[in-house]
Amino acid sequence: AWLDHRDVDSATWFARLRPYLTPALAGRLRGVDPASVPSDRVTGPARLVPRAESFVEVTVPIDAGVLRLHLVATDGRWLVDAVDWERT
Protein backbone atom coordinates (compact mmCIF):
# COMPACT_ATOMS: atom_id res chain seq x y z
CA ALA A 1 0.00 0.00 0.00
CA TRP A 2 2.91 2.38 0.78
CA LEU A 3 4.47 1.95 -2.66
CA ASP A 4 1.16 2.13 -4.56
CA HIS A 5 1.33 5.92 -4.70
CA ARG A 6 1.35 6.85 -8.39
CA ASP A 7 -1.62 8.63 -9.95
CA VAL A 8 -3.64 8.87 -6.72
CA ASP A 9 -4.55 11.80 -4.53
CA SER A 10 -3.54 11.93 -0.89
CA ALA A 11 -7.01 10.91 0.39
CA THR A 12 -7.08 7.75 -1.76
CA TRP A 13 -3.52 6.80 -0.85
CA PHE A 14 -4.18 7.38 2.85
CA ALA A 15 -7.40 5.31 2.72
CA ARG A 16 -5.36 2.38 1.37
CA LEU A 17 -2.80 2.73 4.17
CA ARG A 18 -5.20 3.39 7.06
CA PRO A 19 -6.08 -0.26 7.90
CA TYR A 20 -2.40 -0.99 8.57
CA LEU A 21 -1.59 2.04 10.75
CA THR A 22 -1.78 2.82 14.43
CA PRO A 23 -3.90 5.87 15.21
CA ALA A 24 -0.73 7.84 16.06
CA LEU A 25 0.89 7.17 12.69
CA ALA A 26 -2.39 7.71 10.86
CA GLY A 27 -2.55 11.18 12.36
CA ARG A 28 0.93 11.98 11.08
CA LEU A 29 0.33 10.61 7.56
CA ARG A 30 -3.10 12.15 6.94
CA GLY A 31 -2.73 14.72 4.17
CA VAL A 32 0.78 13.63 3.10
CA ASP A 33 1.34 13.97 -0.63
CA PRO A 34 1.91 10.45 -2.03
CA ALA A 35 4.27 11.92 -4.62
CA SER A 36 6.74 12.35 -1.74
CA VAL A 37 7.14 8.56 -1.41
CA PRO A 38 10.73 8.00 -2.55
CA SER A 39 10.26 4.58 -4.13
CA ASP A 40 8.20 2.50 -6.53
CA ARG A 41 9.14 -1.11 -5.91
CA VAL A 42 10.48 -3.69 -3.50
CA THR A 43 13.88 -5.05 -4.57
CA GLY A 44 14.38 -7.91 -2.11
CA PRO A 45 12.91 -9.87 0.78
CA ALA A 46 11.76 -8.21 3.98
CA ARG A 47 13.77 -8.83 7.15
CA LEU A 48 12.06 -9.01 10.54
CA VAL A 49 13.90 -8.19 13.73
CA PRO A 50 11.94 -8.87 16.94
CA ARG A 51 12.61 -6.11 19.50
CA ALA A 52 10.08 -7.16 22.14
CA GLU A 53 7.09 -9.45 22.45
CA SER A 54 4.81 -6.82 20.91
CA PHE A 55 7.31 -4.83 18.81
CA VAL A 56 9.01 -5.86 15.55
CA GLU A 57 11.18 -3.88 13.17
CA VAL A 58 10.82 -4.76 9.49
CA THR A 59 13.31 -3.63 6.87
CA VAL A 60 12.37 -3.84 3.22
CA PRO A 61 14.84 -3.14 0.41
CA ILE A 62 13.31 -0.70 -2.07
CA ASP A 63 14.64 0.90 -5.23
CA ALA A 64 15.55 4.08 -3.31
CA GLY A 65 17.17 2.41 -0.30
CA VAL A 66 15.70 0.61 2.69
CA LEU A 67 12.19 1.09 4.06
CA ARG A 68 12.05 0.65 7.84
CA LEU A 69 8.74 -0.14 9.54
CA HIS A 70 8.05 -0.42 13.26
CA LEU A 71 5.15 -2.76 13.94
CA VAL A 72 3.35 -3.06 17.25
CA ALA A 73 0.88 -5.72 18.33
CA THR A 74 -2.46 -4.06 19.04
CA ASP A 75 -5.66 -5.97 19.81
CA GLY A 76 -4.35 -9.14 18.18
CA ARG A 77 -3.10 -7.36 15.01
CA TRP A 78 0.25 -6.02 13.91
CA LEU A 79 0.03 -2.34 12.94
CA VAL A 80 2.68 0.02 11.59
CA ASP A 81 3.57 2.65 14.16
CA ALA A 82 6.54 4.29 12.39
CA VAL A 83 7.85 4.54 8.83
CA ASP A 84 11.29 5.67 7.83
CA TRP A 85 13.69 5.02 4.99
CA GLU A 86 17.40 5.16 4.38
CA ARG A 87 18.79 6.14 1.02
CA THR A 88 21.50 3.82 -0.25
Secondary structure as the mmCIF struct_conf table of DSSP 4:
data_model
#
loop_
_struct_conf.conf_type_id
_struct_conf.id
_struct_conf.beg_label_comp_id
_struct_conf.beg_label_asym_id
_struct_conf.beg_label_seq_id
_struct_conf.end_label_comp_id
_struct_conf.end_label_asym_id
_struct_conf.end_label_seq_id
BEND BEND1 LEU A 3 LEU A 3
TURN_TY1_P TURN_TY1_P1 ARG A 6 ASP A 7
HELX_RH_AL_P HELX_RH_AL_P1 SER A 10 LEU A 17
HELX_RH_3T_P HELX_RH_3T_P1 ARG A 18 TYR A 20
STRN STRN1 LEU A 21 LEU A 21
HELX_RH_AL_P HELX_RH_AL_P2 PRO A 23 LEU A 29
TURN_TY1_P TURN_TY1_P2 ARG A 30 GLY A 31
HELX_RH_3T_P HELX_RH_3T_P2 PRO A 34 SER A 36
BEND BEND2 ASP A 40 ASP A 40
STRN STRN2 VAL A 42 VAL A 42
BEND BEND3 GLY A 44 GLY A 44
STRN STRN3 ARG A 47 ALA A 52
TURN_TY1_P TURN_TY1_P3 GLU A 53 SER A 54
STRN STRN4 PHE A 55 ILE A 62
TURN_TY1_P TURN_TY1_P4 ASP A 63 ALA A 64
STRN STRN5 GLY A 65 THR A 74
TURN_TY1_P TURN_TY1_P5 ASP A 75 GLY A 76
STRN STRN6 ARG A 77 ARG A 87
#
